[in-house]
Amino acid sequence: MEQVTLTNHPRFVLLEPRSLPPRVGDTFQVVCPSDEEAIALLQSALRSRLVAIDFETRGTDYSLSYAFFDESHTVGVGLAWDTGSCYLDPVALGPEAYSLLADLMVEHCGLLAHNVYFDGGWIRRDMGQHAQWYACTYGMYMQLANEGWEGQRWGLKNAMTDLLMWQDTNEHELDSWLIENGYKKHNGKAEKGEMWRAPAHILGQYCVLDAEATYLLMTEVFEPVLAHFPKVLSYHQDLFLPHVLVHIDQKIRGIATDRQQWLGHKDYLDKEIAELAESFLTHGEVQPHIYEWELAKYNEYLDKEPSRYKKRIERKEPAKFLKDGTTLSKNWVKWVALSRKLPAESKNWQNWEQRRQLIDVGLEEDFLFNVQSGDHLRWLLYGKLGMRVLLETDSGMPAVSEDALKAMGDIGRLLIDRSLRTKEVSYLTDYIERTTTRRTVHPSFRLPGTVTGRLSGKEPNLQQMPKTKGTLSGFVSRPGHSFVDCDVNALEMVVTAELSQDDNLLALYGPTAKKNDIYLFYGALMPGLGEKIVAAGYDRLNPTAETIDAAKKACKKERGIAKLLILSDNYGSGVKKKHKILSLEGIDMPLSQVEAMHLALQEAKAGVTHYSDWLRNEWRSNGGWVENGYGRPMCVDEKYTKDLLNRVVQSTGHDILMMYTKIVARLLDEAKVTWSPIVMDFHDESIIEVPDDQVSLATRIMEKDAYAELNRQLGGTCPLKGTAAVSKTLAGIKLEE
């Protein structure tokens, strides 16, 4: 591949792009070697300190068992090490070579993969145990370049061009074969899901170059930087990789489900959706405009009526009489008959009339007002009902999102309720389809999935599932088992208190803090809210359970306003943003009053502001990065420096959660609890499944013992606490009141 220069190349903060083309030579890029050659190559790889591995598979779901072999199995394996690289077809290997490959996968202590969650999953399934991973280069890439520039990506193909400076990726030959053989998408691009069909010499070259890139990334790009950031490697190996392996186990085992519950709930929602749509369309303020819209659409259709009859063929009139002058001519009689006959109806008119009849009885959706159409709703809400434009889309159009609808009274609420139920049905439909052939769902994750290190979910994304009883009740524990969940109390606020040492946050979360309510605490300091909160008997520095409960009841509105202001302030909102957020919630308040509350909140968070300013100075001094609370670098593009505090707090909180899950796993194993991960990383909580007779022990470990150990390891001033819950379904754990 051609070399490129750094001209116009993306700027990295910590990583240095280098021209590192794939290595060549007799032992490099060997595709499908003979058995004798494979043995020699594998023996060489086993002696290497680090070995990169890349799997090519049919299908991507390694949770499918061998009963689904035709759908999901390993096709080939790419390897790269210090003195060689090769592609192997495991099925074609002889016994000795296959044994060496198996030894490499489960015994070598220096394995690398660009996505351990994927490649490690196949080893876990096929070998029956986890590999001894040294690094996941995808994770390492994100941990060293969280955001080297706006819009950065961390996939292997991005790394090939951005870090290794390859002129292009290794996809051209494979993509060409797929397209030429008909394996392409609607847009004409190659269908990578069918790449397993490619011949070994093409797929093998693609795979071995993936392994080559992974090896070069780790040894030539990442390790020189890790020498200056030893905490990153220890974090990666001690916290991140164990977290990945737990999630591999979770995917393979899956979560049991109650499909009938979902089917019944979906039927119920379908009826509610129809009723809500009817209530909206017949609403007194809405119905006349809906009639106007549909009538205009109908009249527009009528105006375009085509000619009903085919064009009449004009025939010359023949002589009326025969030569005798009295006998009518047969031709003339025939001409008269044809002249009086109506022309045949045109096909266009027949089609038009057929559709008109369907429109008349409401069976043509294009002629009915569509409550799911943004254009239709904009016409109605803003054009006819005159609603205030509080939010706009990215393209500058008045928004019809749920946030925008909140400020539109009963009409907005009807649309929001319908929208929420429609979204829930889409999730339920997905879950129902996934449980057609097996009773479990096997969600996948990206680790890490965000710039802060948090994971993100997919297939299905459990972190975005509807928090309703009907949906959550469909995720069930296995017979004789229960879910045990533990939620870290106010994780990000405790982290902010620890890092900033803000006086008010220490009063809420410090070592001598009393049980309190953060929204009443700050609300009591805000003009226009604090007077009523204090009058209700609440003392923010000397709270009691009784005064907190009394103030919550007496000052529900004031506490709600304080909550909105505090939550938005955590993301750096200014006065105008806070004012808009209140307006969207239907709270009409002068801008001057919002400004007074904003200033009071800033004064109350002086310590946090000071820490945030310090972070910005550190970011400038370091040339684009700061350390989070764990000590790992957070690279941030200049455009997002306003978000520095939030990123540091979120990343630190997630690192702490990974520490917690590792401690929980160790303590459960030491106590000989038979446990399985359900979702170990739910932002700030962890869920496991245990036999019913071990629920009490598991609960104590998760709620008490693990936090005692976690706080000892952290050694901070603000202790972390957790609240455990036990249930047979996720509804008993995740249901939002």
C-alpha positions in Angstrom: 0.0 0.0 0.0 1.2 3.6 -0.7 2.4 5.7 2.1 0.7 9.0 2.9 1.9 12.1 4.7 0.4 13.9 7.7 -0.9 16.7 5.5 -4.6 17.3 6.3 -4.4 14.3 8.6 -6.6 14.3 11.7 -4.8 15.6 14.8 -4.4 13.3 17.7 -3.8 14.5 21.2 -1.8 11.6 22.6 -1.4 9.2 19.7 1.1 9.7 16.8 0.1 8.5 13.4 3.0 6.6 11.7 3.5 5.1 8.3 3.3 1.4 9.1 2.4 -0.7 6.0 1.6 -4.4 6.4 4.8 -6.4 6.9 6.0 -8.6 4.1 8.3 -11.6 3.7 8.2 -15.4 3.6 6.4 -15.8 6.9 4.0 -12.8 6.6 0.5 -12.8 5.1 0.6 -16.6 4.5 -2.9 -17.6 3.5 -4.1 -21.2 4.0 -0.6 -22.8 4.4 0.0 -26.5 4.2 -0.4 -28.5 7.5 3.4 -28.6 7.9 3.7 -24.9 7.3 0.8 -24.2 9.7 2.5 -26.1 12.4 5.7 -24.1 12.0 3.9 -20.8 12.0 1.8 -21.7 15.0 4.9 -22.8 17.0 6.5 -19.4 16.1 3.3 -17.6 17.2 3.2 -19.5 20.5 6.8 -18.2 21.3 5.8 -14.5 20.6 5.1 -12.1 23.4 2.0 -10.8 21.7 -0.3 -12.4 19.1 -3.1 -10.6 17.3 -6.1 -12.7 16.4 -9.1 -12.0 14.1 -12.1 -14.3 13.5 -14.0 -14.5 10.3 -17.4 -16.1 10.9 -20.7 -17.0 9.3 -23.1 -14.8 11.3 -22.2 -12.6 14.2 -24.2 -14.2 17.1 -21.9 -16.5 19.0 -24.7 -17.1 21.5 -26.2 -19.5 19.0 -25.3 -23.1 19.9 -24.0 -25.8 17.6 -27.6 -26.7 16.9 -27.5 -23.5 14.7 -24.2 -24.4 13.0 -25.5 -23.5 9.5 -26.3 -20.0 10.8 -23.3 -19.3 13.0 -19.8 -20.7 13.0 -16.1 -19.9 12.6 -14.9 -19.7 9.0 -11.3 -18.7 9.4 -8.7 -17.2 11.9 -6.1 -14.6 11.2 -3.0 -14.3 13.3 -0.1 -11.8 13.5 2.9 -11.9 15.8 6.5 -10.6 15.9 7.9 -12.7 13.1 4.8 -13.7 11.0 1.2 -13.5 10.1 -1.2 -16.0 8.5 -4.8 -17.0 7.8 -5.9 -20.5 8.8 -9.1 -22.5 8.0 -9.7 -24.5 11.3 -11.7 -27.2 9.5 -8.8 -27.9 7.0 -6.1 -28.2 9.8 -4.7 -31.6 10.7 -5.0 -32.7 14.4 -1.5 -31.4 15.4 -2.0 -28.0 13.8 -5.5 -27.7 15.2 -4.2 -28.6 18.7 -1.6 -25.9 18.5 -4.2 -23.3 17.4 -6.4 -24.4 20.4 -3.4 -24.0 22.7 -2.8 -20.6 21.3 -6.4 -19.4 21.9 -6.7 -20.6 25.5 -3.1 -20.7 26.9 -1.2 -17.8 25.3 -1.1 -14.8 27.7 -0.5 -12.1 25.1 -3.6 -12.3 22.8 -4.8 -9.1 21.1 -8.0 -8.5 19.2 -9.5 -5.3 17.9 -12.8 -6.3 19.5 -12.4 -8.8 22.3 -16.2 -8.8 22.9 -16.6 -10.3 19.4 -13.5 -12.4 18.9 -13.4 -13.5 22.6 -17.0 -14.6 22.3 -16.2 -17.2 19.7 -13.3 -18.5 21.7 -15.5 -18.7 24.8 -18.2 -20.6 22.8 -16.0 -22.9 20.8 -13.2 -23.6 23.4 -15.4 -23.6 26.5 -13.3 -21.1 28.3 -12.0 -17.5 28.0 -8.7 -16.6 26.4 -6.1 -14.8 28.4 -6.4 -11.5 26.7 -3.6 -8.9 26.9 -5.5 -6.1 25.2 -8.5 -5.1 23.1 -7.2 -2.5 20.6 -10.6 -1.0 20.0 -10.9 -0.4 23.8 -7.3 0.8 24.0 -7.9 3.2 21.0 -10.9 4.8 22.8 -9.1 4.9 26.1 -6.1 6.8 24.6 -8.1 8.9 22.1 -11.6 9.3 23.6 -12.1 12.1 21.0 -8.9 13.2 19.2 -11.1 15.4 17.0 -14.8 16.0 16.4 -16.5 13.0 14.9 -13.6 10.6 15.5 -14.2 6.9 15.0 -12.3 3.9 16.4 -13.0 1.0 14.1 -10.1 -1.0 12.7 -10.7 0.4 9.2 -10.5 4.0 10.6 -7.3 3.0 12.4 -5.7 1.7 9.2 -6.0 5.0 7.5 -5.8 7.4 10.5 -3.1 5.8 12.6 -1.2 3.3 10.4 -1.5 5.8 7.5 -2.5 3.1 4.9 -3.6 4.7 1.6 -6.8 2.8 1.9 -8.2 -0.1 3.9 -8.0 -3.8 3.0 -11.5 -4.0 1.7 -11.2 -3.4 -2.0 -10.6 -7.0 -3.3 -13.2 -8.5 -1.0 -15.8 -5.9 -1.8 -15.3 -6.3 -5.5 -15.8 -10.1 -5.2 -19.0 -9.7 -3.2 -20.4 -7.2 -5.7 -19.4 -9.2 -8.7 -21.1 -12.3 -7.3 -24.3 -10.5 -6.4 -23.8 -10.0 -2.7 -24.6 -6.4 -2.5 -27.0 -4.0 -0.8 -29.8 -1.9 -2.5 -27.3 1.0 -2.7 -24.9 -1.2 -4.7 -22.3 -1.5 -1.9 -20.9 -4.9 -0.8 -23.0 -6.9 1.7 -20.4 -7.7 4.3 -22.7 -10.1 6.1 -22.1 -12.6 3.2 -18.3 -12.3 3.2 -17.9 -15.8 4.6 -18.8 -17.0 1.1 -15.7 -15.5 -0.4 -13.0 -17.9 -1.5 -10.2 -18.5 1.0 -7.5 -16.6 -0.9 -9.7 -13.4 -0.9 -11.2 -13.7 2.6 -7.9 -14.9 4.0 -6.0 -11.9 2.7 -8.7 -9.6 4.2 -8.5 -11.4 7.5 -4.7 -11.6 7.8 -4.5 -7.8 7.1 -7.0 -7.2 9.9 -4.7 -9.2 12.3 -1.6 -7.3 10.9 -3.3 -3.9 11.6 -4.2 -5.0 15.1 -0.7 -6.1 15.9 0.9 -3.0 14.5 -1.5 -0.7 16.3 -0.7 -2.3 19.7 3.1 -2.6 19.3 4.0 0.4 17.3 1.3 3.0 18.2 -0.2 2.3 21.5 2.6 0.8 23.6 5.0 3.8 23.2 2.2 6.0 24.6 1.4 3.5 27.4 4.9 3.9 28.7 3.9 7.4 29.7 0.5 6.3 31.0 1.0 3.1 33.0 -2.4 3.6 34.7 -4.1 3.1 31.4 -2.7 -0.4 30.8 -3.5 -1.5 34.4 -7.0 0.0 34.0 -7.4 -1.8 30.7 -6.3 -5.2 32.0 -7.6 -5.1 35.6 -11.0 -3.5 35.0 -11.9 -3.2 31.3 -11.0 -6.7 30.1 -12.7 -8.5 33.0 -15.8 -6.4 32.3 -15.8 -7.5 28.7 -15.5 -11.2 29.6 -18.5 -10.9 32.0 -20.5 -9.4 29.2 -19.5 -12.2 26.9 -20.8 -14.7 29.4 -24.0 -12.7 29.7 -24.6 -12.7 26.0 -24.0 -16.5 25.7 -26.4 -17.3 28.6 -29.0 -14.7 27.8 -32.1 -13.6 29.7 -35.2 -15.8 30.0 -38.5 -14.2 28.7 -42.2 -14.6 28.9 -43.3 -14.2 25.3 -47.0 -14.6 26.1 -46.8 -11.6 28.4 -45.4 -9.5 25.5 -48.0 -10.7 23.0 -50.8 -9.8 25.4 -49.3 -6.5 26.2 -48.8 -5.7 22.6 -52.5 -6.4 21.8 -53.5 -4.1 24.7 -51.2 -1.3 23.4 -52.5 -1.6 19.8 -56.0 -0.9 21.1 -54.8 2.0 23.2 -53.0 3.5 20.3 -56.1 3.4 18.1 -58.2 4.9 20.9 -55.7 7.7 21.5 -55.6 8.5 17.8 -59.4 8.6 17.7 -59.5 10.9 20.8 -57.0 13.3 19.1 -58.7 13.3 15.8 -62.1 14.0 17.4 -60.9 16.6 19.9 -63.0 19.7 19.7 -60.1 22.0 18.8 -58.6 19.5 16.3 -61.5 18.0 14.4 -62.6 21.0 12.3 -59.0 21.4 11.0 -58.7 17.7 10.3 -61.9 17.9 8.3 -60.5 21.0 6.5 -57.3 19.1 5.6 -59.0 16.0 4.4 -61.6 17.9 2.5 -58.9 20.0 0.7 -57.0 16.8 -0.1 -60.2 15.2 -1.4 -61.2 18.3 -3.5 -57.7 18.4 -4.9 -58.2 14.8 -6.0 -61.6 15.6 -7.6 -60.0 18.5 -9.5 -57.7 16.0 -11.2 -60.5 13.8 -12.6 -59.5 12.5 -16.0 -61.8 12.2 -19.0 -64.4 9.6 -18.3 -64.7 8.3 -21.8 -62.3 7.4 -24.5 -62.2 9.9 -27.3 -65.0 9.3 -29.8 -63.9 8.3 -33.3 -65.5 10.6 -35.7 -67.0 8.7 -38.7 -68.1 10.3 -42.0 -71.9 10.1 -42.3 -72.8 7.8 -45.2 -75.7 8.3 -47.6 -79.0 8.0 -45.8 -80.9 6.3 -48.6 -80.2 3.8 -51.3 -80.3 4.8 -54.9 -84.1 4.4 -54.9 -84.3 7.4 -52.5 -86.7 5.7 -50.1 -84.9 2.7 -48.6 -82.7 3.5 -45.6 -79.0 2.6 -46.1 -77.8 -0.2 -43.8 -74.5 1.8 -43.4 -76.4 4.9 -42.4 -78.5 2.9 -39.8 -75.3 1.4 -38.4 -73.7 4.9 -38.4 -76.6 6.3 -36.4 -76.4 3.4 -33.9 -72.7 4.0 -33.4 -73.2 7.8 -33.1 -75.7 7.3 -30.3 -73.6 4.8 -28.4 -71.5 6.2 -25.5 -67.8 5.8 -25.8 -66.1 3.2 -23.6 -64.9 4.4 -20.2 -61.2 5.1 -20.1 -58.9 2.9 -17.9 -57.5 6.0 -16.3 -61.0 7.2 -15.2 -61.9 3.7 -14.0 -58.8 3.6 -11.8 -59.5 7.2 -10.6 -63.1 6.3 -9.7 -62.1 3.1 -7.9 -59.7 5.1 -5.8 -62.3 7.8 -5.2 -64.7 5.3 -3.8 -62.0 4.0 -1.4 -61.3 7.6 -0.3 -65.0 8.1 0.4 -65.0 5.2 2.9 -61.7 6.2 4.5 -59.6 3.4 3.1 -56.9 5.5 1.4 -54.3 6.5 4.0 -52.8 9.2 1.8 -56.1 11.2 2.1 -56.4 10.8 5.9 -54.6 13.1 8.3 -51.6 11.2 9.7 -50.8 11.8 13.3 -47.4 10.3 12.7 -46.5 12.7 10.0 -44.3 15.6 11.1 -45.5 17.8 8.2 -49.2 17.1 9.0 -48.7 17.9 12.7 -46.7 21.1 11.9 -49.6 22.2 9.6 -52.1 21.6 12.4 -50.2 22.6 15.6 -48.4 25.6 14.4 -50.3 26.7 11.2 -53.9 26.2 12.5 -53.7 26.1 16.3 -51.0 28.7 16.6 -48.8 26.9 19.1 -45.6 28.7 20.2 -42.4 27.5 18.6 -40.2 26.6 21.5 -38.0 24.0 19.8 -36.8 23.6 16.3 -35.3 20.6 14.4 -31.7 20.7 13.1 -33.0 21.9 9.8 -34.8 24.8 11.4 -38.4 23.4 11.2 -40.8 23.8 14.2 -40.3 20.6 16.3 -43.1 18.1 16.9 -41.0 15.9 19.3 -42.2 14.8 22.7 -40.3 17.6 24.3 -42.1 20.2 22.1 -45.5 18.6 22.7 -45.2 18.9 26.4 -46.1 22.6 26.3 -49.2 22.0 24.1 -51.8 21.0 26.8 -54.3 18.2 26.3 -53.6 18.0 22.6 -49.9 17.5 23.2 -50.5 14.9 25.9 -52.7 12.8 23.6 -49.9 12.8 21.0 -47.2 12.1 23.5 -49.2 9.1 25.0 -49.8 7.7 21.5 -46.1 8.2 20.6 -44.8 6.5 23.7 -47.1 3.5 23.1 -46.1 3.3 19.5 -42.5 3.2 20.4 -43.1 0.5 23.0 -44.9 -1.6 20.4 -41.8 -1.4 18.2 -39.7 -2.7 21.0 -42.2 -5.5 21.8 -42.3 -6.5 18.2 -38.6 -6.9 18.2 -38.6 -8.9 21.4 -41.4 -11.2 20.1 -39.5 -11.9 16.9 -36.3 -12.7 18.7 -38.1 -15.3 20.9 -39.7 -17.2 18.0 -37.2 -20.1 18.1 -35.7 -19.7 21.6 -37.1 -18.5 24.9 -34.1 -16.3 25.7 -32.9 -13.0 24.4 -29.1 -12.4 24.0 -28.4 -8.6 23.9 -25.1 -7.4 22.6 -23.0 -4.5 23.8 -20.2 -2.2 22.5 -17.5 -2.0 25.1 -16.7 0.8 25.3 -19.6 2.4 23.5 -19.1 6.1 24.3 -16.2 8.5 24.7 -16.6 8.3 28.5 -16.1 4.6 28.6 -19.8 3.6 29.2 -21.1 0.8 27.1 -23.9 1.0 24.7 -26.4 -1.8 23.8 -27.8 -3.3 20.7 -29.7 -6.4 19.3 -31.7 -5.5 21.4 -30.6 -2.4 23.2 -31.8 -3.1 26.8 -30.5 0.3 28.0 -33.3 2.0 26.0 -36.1 -0.4 26.6 -39.5 1.1 27.8 -39.7 1.3 31.5 -43.2 0.0 31.7 -44.6 -2.9 33.7 -46.0 -4.6 30.6 -42.6 -4.7 28.8 -40.3 -5.3 31.8 -42.5 -8.1 33.1 -41.5 -10.1 30.0 -37.9 -10.4 31.2 -38.1 -13.1 33.8 -35.7 -15.1 36.0 -35.4 -18.8 35.4 -37.4 -21.3 37.5 -36.1 -21.4 41.0 -34.0 -18.3 40.5 -34.4 -14.5 41.2 -32.9 -11.3 40.0 -30.8 -9.4 42.5 -30.1 -5.8 41.6 -28.0 -3.2 43.3 -28.1 0.5 42.3 -25.3 2.9 43.2 -26.9 5.8 45.1 -26.3 9.1 43.4 -23.1 7.8 41.7 -22.3 10.9 39.6 -23.2 13.4 42.3 -20.9 11.6 44.8 -18.1 11.5 42.2 -18.6 15.3 41.6 -18.5 15.9 45.4 -15.3 13.9 45.7 -13.5 15.5 42.8 -14.6 19.1 43.5 -14.8 19.1 47.3 -17.7 21.5 46.9 -19.0 22.5 50.4 -22.7 22.0 49.6 -22.1 18.7 47.8 -20.0 17.5 50.8 -23.0 18.4 53.0 -25.1 16.1 50.8 -22.7 13.3 50.2 -19.7 13.7 52.4 -18.6 11.5 55.4 -20.9 13.3 57.9 -23.8 13.9 55.5 -27.3 13.3 56.8 -30.1 11.8 54.6 -31.3 14.6 52.4 -33.0 15.5 49.2 -30.8 17.3 46.6 -33.7 19.1 44.9 -35.1 20.5 48.1 -31.5 21.3 49.3 -30.7 23.5 46.3 -34.3 24.7 45.8 -34.2 26.2 49.3 -31.5 28.5 48.0 -33.4 29.7 44.9 -35.5 32.9 45.1 -39.1 32.2 44.3 -38.8 28.6 45.4 -36.8 28.7 48.7 -39.3 30.8 50.6 -42.1 28.2 50.3 -39.7 25.2 50.9 -38.3 26.8 54.1 -41.8 27.7 55.2 -42.8 24.0 54.9 -40.3 23.3 57.7 -37.4 22.1 55.7 -33.9 22.9 57.0 -31.3 22.0 54.4 -28.4 21.6 56.9 -30.5 19.8 59.5 -32.9 17.7 57.6 -35.1 15.0 59.1 -37.2 12.3 57.4 -40.3 14.1 58.6 -39.4 17.6 57.3 -38.3 16.2 54.0 -41.5 14.3 53.5 -43.6 17.3 54.5 -41.7 19.6 52.1 -42.1 17.1 49.3 -45.8 17.1 49.8 -46.3 20.9 50.3 -43.8 22.0 47.6 -44.3 19.4 44.8 -44.2 22.1 42.1 -41.2 24.0 43.6 -39.2 20.8 44.0 -40.1 19.8 40.4 -38.8 23.2 39.1 -35.6 22.8 41.1 -35.1 19.3 39.7 -35.4 20.6 36.2 -32.9 23.4 36.8 -30.4 21.2 38.6 -30.4 18.4 36.1 -30.0 20.8 33.2 -27.3 22.7 35.0 -25.3 19.5 35.3 -25.0 19.6 31.5 -23.8 23.3 31.5 -27.1 25.0 30.6 -27.4 28.7 30.7 -30.3 31.0 31.7 -32.0 30.9 28.3 -31.7 27.1 28.1 -33.2 26.7 31.6 -36.0 29.1 30.6 -36.8 27.1 27.5 -36.7 23.8 29.5 -39.2 25.2 32.0 -41.4 26.5 29.1 -41.5 23.0 27.5 -42.7 21.6 30.8 -45.6 24.2 30.8 -44.0 26.4 33.5 -44.4 30.0 32.5 -41.9 32.1 34.3 -40.2 35.4 33.5 -36.7 35.2 32.2 -35.5 37.5 35.0 -36.8 35.1 37.7 -35.0 32.1 35.9 -31.8 34.2 35.8 -32.1 34.9 39.6 -32.5 31.1 40.3 -29.6 30.3 37.9 -27.3 32.7 39.7 -28.3 31.3 43.1 -27.5 27.8 41.8 -24.1 28.9 40.5 -23.3 30.5 43.8 -24.3 27.3 45.6 -22.1 25.3 43.3 -19.0 27.5 43.6 -16.7 24.6 44.4 -17.9 22.7 41.3 -17.4 25.8 39.1 -13.9 26.2 40.5 -13.1 22.5 39.7 -14.6 22.9 36.2 -12.4 25.9 35.6 -9.4 24.0 36.8 -10.2 21.2 34.4 -10.3 23.7 31.5 -6.9 25.1 32.5 -5.5 21.5 32.7 -7.0 20.8 29.2 -5.1 23.8 27.8 -1.9 23.0 29.6 -1.9 19.4 28.4 -2.8 20.3 24.8 -6.3 18.7 24.7 -6.7 16.2 27.5 -7.3 15.9 31.3 -7.2 13.0 33.7 -10.4 11.6 35.1 -10.8 10.5 38.7 -9.3 7.1 38.0 -6.2 8.7 36.4 -6.8 7.8 32.8 -6.6 10.5 30.1 -9.8 12.0 28.6 -9.1 13.6 25.2 -11.8 16.2 24.2 -12.2 18.1 21.0 -12.1 21.9 21.5 -15.8 22.1 20.5 -16.8 20.1 23.6 -14.6 21.7 26.3 -17.9 22.9 27.9 -18.6 19.3 28.5 -15.3 18.5 30.3 -16.7 18.3 33.8 -19.6 16.0 32.7 -17.2 13.7 30.8 -14.8 13.5 33.7 -17.6 12.7 36.1 -19.3 10.2 33.8 -16.1 8.4 33.0 -15.0 8.2 36.6 -18.4 7.0 37.7 -18.3 4.2 35.1 -14.8 3.2 36.1 -16.0 2.9 39.7 -19.0 0.8 38.5 -16.5 -1.6 36.8 -14.5 -1.7 40.0 -17.7 -2.6 41.9 -18.7 -5.3 39.4 -15.3 -6.9 39.6 -15.5 -6.9 43.5 -19.0 -8.4 43.4 -17.9 -11.2 41.1 -14.9 -12.1 43.3 -17.0 -12.0 46.5 -19.8 -14.1 45.0 -17.3 -16.7 43.8 -15.5 -16.8 47.2 -18.9 -17.3 48.9 -19.6 -20.1 46.4 -22.8 -18.3 45.1 -24.0 -19.8 41.8 -24.6 -16.6 39.9 -25.0 -15.4 36.4 -24.7 -11.9 34.9 -28.0 -10.5 33.6 -26.9 -6.9 32.9 -23.9 -6.0 34.9 -23.6 -2.4 33.6 -26.9 -0.5 33.6 -25.3 2.9 33.9 -25.2 2.9 37.7 -26.5 -0.5 38.6 -25.8 -4.2 38.2 -28.2 -7.2 37.9 -27.4 -10.8 38.5 -29.4 -14.0 38.7 -29.0 -16.5 41.6 -30.8 -19.5 43.0 -33.6 -18.6 45.4 -31.8 -20.1 48.4 -28.8 -17.8 47.8 -30.7 -14.6 47.4 -30.1 -13.3 50.9 -26.3 -14.0 50.7 -26.1 -12.4 47.2 -28.1 -9.4 48.4 -25.8 -8.8 51.4 -22.7 -9.1 49.2 -24.0 -6.7 46.6 -25.4 -4.1 49.1 -23.0 -4.3 52.0 -19.7 -6.3 51.5 -18.9 -5.1 48.0 -19.4 -1.4 48.9 -17.2 -1.8 52.0 -14.5 -3.2 49.8 -15.0 -0.6 47.1 -14.8 2.3 49.5 -11.6 0.9 51.0 -10.0 0.6 47.5 -11.1 4.1 46.5 -10.0 5.7 49.8 -12.1 8.8 49.2 -13.9 11.1 51.6 -17.4 10.5 50.1 -18.6 7.0 50.7 -20.5 5.2 48.0 -23.6 3.2 49.0 -26.0 0.9 47.2 -29.6 -0.1 47.4 -30.5 -3.7 46.5 -33.7 -5.1 45.1 -34.9 -8.7 44.5 -37.5 -9.7 41.9 -38.6 -12.4 39.6 -38.9 -10.0 36.7 -37.2 -6.8 35.6 -40.4 -5.0 36.4 -39.7 -5.3 40.1 -36.2 -3.7 39.6 -36.4 -1.2 36.7 -40.0 0.0 36.9 -40.1 3.8 37.2 -42.8 5.0 39.5 
